[in-house]
Structure formats: C-alpha cells, structure tokens
Amino acid sequence: MTFVIWLTGLPGSGKSAISRELLELLREQGVKCEYLKLDKFRKTIVRKPHYDVEERDFVYSILIEDATELAKKNKNVLIDATGYKKEWRDRLRKNVQNFVEVFIKCPLKVCIRREAQRPSSFIMHGIYKKALARKKKKKQYPGLGEVVGIDVPYEENARAEIVLESNRLSAKQAAVVILHYLSTRGHV
C-alpha cells in the first residue's frame, strides 16, 4: 500500500536529516520512495526565488500536484518541505490516501543555531540571523524573503499523525519512529 509522507517544520528543525535517515531505512526494507525536497524542487521552477507569499503559494501548489500525481501512479512519496501553511498540507491530505503528516517540532532557538551551522546550498545561508537583523536594525538583504518563524508564523496541525521533537531525538531515532508507524499501518 503506497503512502505520502510530509516532513514539515521550521527551517533548521531537522527535516532533511530525518528524511535522509528515513530514506535509508526504507531502502533497507526494499521500499522505493520518490523524494521531493522543496529547496531543490523550488530551484527547478523558480530561477530567482523571492520567498514571498505569492511565490510560495505557486511553488506549493506545484509540489502538491506532483505528489498527488506520483501517488496516483502508486509511488511512495517523501516530502521534505517547511509547508508552514496548514492549508497546503490539508490540500494534499484531501488528494491522497495514506497521507502521513510528520511535524518536526523544534524550539526556534535550536533551529536558529542549526541553520547557522549548515553549509549554504539551495537556499540563502543564515536566514534567521539576517531576518532578525532586518527586524531589529532595518538592514536589508537582497533575496531574503519572509522567514518562517520570524516574519511569518508556522501553523501547527493538532491532527498531525506524528509529532517528533527533534531536539530530543537523533535523526536516526526519529526515522525509526516514522518507519514503525508505517509498519503498524501496513505500508512497509
């Protein structure tokens, strides 16, 4: 039975680290899974991201469509995306069977520390530090859009199937919890 899992939470909460561990565990079980990582996905559809509301609505609409189409083709899907609006996650939930929302809960202070330590890749490096400086000192950073957790709130879902406190669990431990959930529901 196929599934769609959305790992959601603040930038720096550990979504990508947990996703990598989960993908490895699924491979060990012989389970194939399409991996939709929003940072990479966004770059394929928006050349110069602005990270504003309109762009995010556009990008998430396409992400939801792609995940829905993959699920219709009986493919397992793992989404690694902040998805700060509950309505986006709810839209995908309505589109597919066997949807699993995994909220990676992490204190903002920990997310800020983690995000500052990760290497620059597909997104701007130091987003929290820059967003806080912008708020406090009115300093502008070209290309820095609204930062979730600073400029816009993350909308938690009380009905998320799994809530993991990534400041209390390693990425591997969190992935094991998700795999156990999938196993108990006959998905793996």
Wavefront OBJ file of the C-alpha trace (Angstrom):
o trace
v 0.000 0.000 0.000
v 1.572 3.296 -1.074
v 1.959 6.346 1.145
v 2.750 10.052 1.042
v 4.735 11.410 3.985
v 5.246 15.139 4.524
v 8.009 16.084 6.959
v 7.131 19.619 7.975
v 8.540 22.110 10.470
v 10.657 25.204 10.803
v 13.837 25.637 8.750
v 16.614 24.015 10.764
v 14.257 21.674 12.627
v 15.900 18.573 11.147
v 13.574 17.650 8.283
v 16.358 16.904 5.806
v 18.485 14.903 8.241
v 15.474 12.809 9.255
v 14.447 12.402 5.596
v 17.883 11.052 4.676
v 17.760 8.542 7.548
v 14.205 7.501 6.670
v 15.075 7.001 3.009
v 17.971 4.753 4.052
v 15.720 2.697 6.361
v 13.112 2.357 3.620
v 15.799 1.226 1.130
v 16.937 -1.411 3.623
v 13.322 -2.661 3.708
v 13.229 -2.742 -0.107
v 10.766 0.154 -0.265
v 11.230 2.630 -3.110
v 10.280 6.214 -2.446
v 10.245 9.400 -4.527
v 11.955 12.200 -2.587
v 10.627 15.726 -3.070
v 12.967 18.151 -1.296
v 11.495 21.630 -1.531
v 14.811 23.525 -1.606
v 15.830 21.620 -4.733
v 12.296 21.484 -6.153
v 11.858 25.272 -5.881
v 15.055 25.917 -7.869
v 13.688 23.867 -10.776
v 10.558 26.016 -11.119
v 11.693 29.458 -9.881
v 15.065 30.715 -11.099
v 15.478 33.527 -8.569
v 13.291 32.821 -5.542
v 11.865 35.745 -3.570
v 10.214 33.636 -0.845
v 7.094 35.811 -0.745
v 3.517 34.628 -0.223
v 2.584 34.520 -3.918
v 5.685 32.566 -4.896
v 5.232 30.129 -2.023
v 1.582 29.520 -2.966
v 2.707 28.818 -6.542
v 5.563 26.500 -5.539
v 3.498 24.577 -3.004
v 0.631 24.178 -5.494
v 3.013 22.504 -7.938
v 4.575 20.396 -5.167
v 1.111 19.185 -4.120
v 0.175 18.415 -7.743
v 3.387 16.445 -8.281
v 2.967 14.454 -5.066
v -0.674 13.732 -5.970
v 0.296 12.510 -9.447
v 3.047 10.282 -8.064
v 0.608 8.773 -5.547
v -1.902 8.112 -8.342
v 0.869 6.148 -10.085
v 1.224 4.019 -6.906
v 4.551 5.553 -5.951
v 5.556 6.225 -2.363
v 6.438 9.869 -1.759
v 8.529 11.581 0.903
v 8.243 15.373 1.040
v 10.835 17.449 2.882
v 9.307 20.936 2.986
v 8.596 23.560 5.640
v 4.995 23.910 4.415
v 4.214 26.488 7.081
v 0.568 26.885 5.991
v -1.693 24.149 7.294
v -3.958 24.616 4.261
v -1.197 23.287 1.958
v -0.783 20.119 3.988
v -4.567 19.725 4.261
v -4.924 20.085 0.483
v -2.539 17.182 -0.082
v -4.256 15.176 2.666
v -7.554 15.506 0.739
v -5.895 14.468 -2.538
v -4.266 11.204 -1.469
v -4.961 8.149 0.616
v -2.439 7.114 3.228
v -1.183 10.626 3.921
v 1.124 10.973 6.909
v 1.955 14.404 8.280
v 5.096 14.369 10.402
v 5.586 17.575 12.351
v 9.222 18.052 13.276
v 8.846 20.134 16.400
v 11.892 22.067 17.500
v 12.411 25.233 19.558
v 13.169 28.287 17.406
v 16.406 28.876 19.338
v 17.662 25.403 18.335
v 16.561 25.911 14.710
v 18.453 29.212 14.582
v 21.630 27.543 15.887
v 21.347 24.597 13.491
v 20.568 26.733 10.462
v 23.592 28.955 11.138
v 25.858 25.870 11.116
v 24.682 24.256 7.904
v 26.538 24.905 4.670
v 24.977 27.122 2.050
v 23.255 25.059 -0.610
v 19.970 25.699 -2.385
v 18.743 28.423 -0.030
v 20.293 31.534 1.405
v 22.619 30.823 4.300
v 21.993 32.448 7.704
v 18.335 33.243 7.069
v 17.370 33.552 10.733
v 20.301 35.793 11.610
v 19.549 38.027 8.633
v 15.800 38.112 9.329
v 16.431 39.085 12.952
v 18.891 41.813 11.867
v 16.351 43.068 9.340
v 13.717 43.328 12.061
v 15.961 44.885 14.673
v 18.236 47.130 12.602
v 16.069 47.533 9.476
v 19.002 46.111 7.484
v 18.050 44.753 4.057
v 19.354 41.552 2.468
v 18.688 41.157 -1.264
v 16.956 37.867 -1.964
v 15.860 37.317 1.641
v 12.114 36.868 1.649
v 9.843 36.258 4.571
v 11.438 33.832 7.015
v 9.153 31.281 8.642
v 9.335 31.535 12.416
v 10.465 35.188 12.311
v 8.358 37.058 9.726
v 5.530 34.561 9.283
v 4.253 32.003 11.784
v 4.379 28.262 11.284
v 0.837 26.843 11.523
v 0.899 23.681 13.622
v -1.643 20.933 12.997
v -3.058 19.302 16.115
v -4.066 16.345 13.893
v -0.601 15.532 12.547
v -0.144 11.769 12.571
v 3.323 12.016 14.088
v 4.976 14.734 16.168
v 8.714 14.357 16.728
v 10.757 16.604 18.996
v 13.983 16.775 17.044
v 15.850 18.453 19.877
v 15.246 15.285 21.943
v 15.744 12.605 19.259
v 18.557 11.920 16.835
v 17.659 11.914 13.142
v 18.023 8.108 13.139
v 15.723 7.707 16.163
v 13.117 9.945 14.536
v 13.308 7.951 11.303
v 12.801 4.715 13.246
v 9.614 6.166 14.811
v 8.269 7.027 11.344
v 9.189 3.597 9.968
v 7.425 1.933 12.925
v 4.306 3.998 12.231
v 4.361 2.929 8.564
v 4.863 -0.708 9.593
v 1.924 -0.714 12.008
v -0.321 0.551 9.224
v 0.843 -1.986 6.669
v 2.682 0.483 4.429
v 6.032 -1.329 4.697
l 1 2 3 4 5 6 7 8 9 10 11 12 13 14 15 16 17 18 19 20 21 22 23 24 25 26 27 28 29 30 31 32 33 34 35 36 37 38 39 40 41 42 43 44 45 46 47 48 49 50 51 52 53 54 55 56 57 58 59 60 61 62 63 64 65 66 67 68 69 70 71 72 73 74 75 76 77 78 79 80 81 82 83 84 85 86 87 88 89 90 91 92 93 94 95 96 97 98 99 100 101 102 103 104 105 106 107 108 109 110 111 112 113 114 115 116 117 118 119 120 121 122 123 124 125 126 127 128 129 130 131 132 133 134 135 136 137 138 139 140 141 142 143 144 145 146 147 148 149 150 151 152 153 154 155 156 157 158 159 160 161 162 163 164 165 166 167 168 169 170 171 172 173 174 175 176 177 178 179 180 181 182 183 184 185 186 187 188
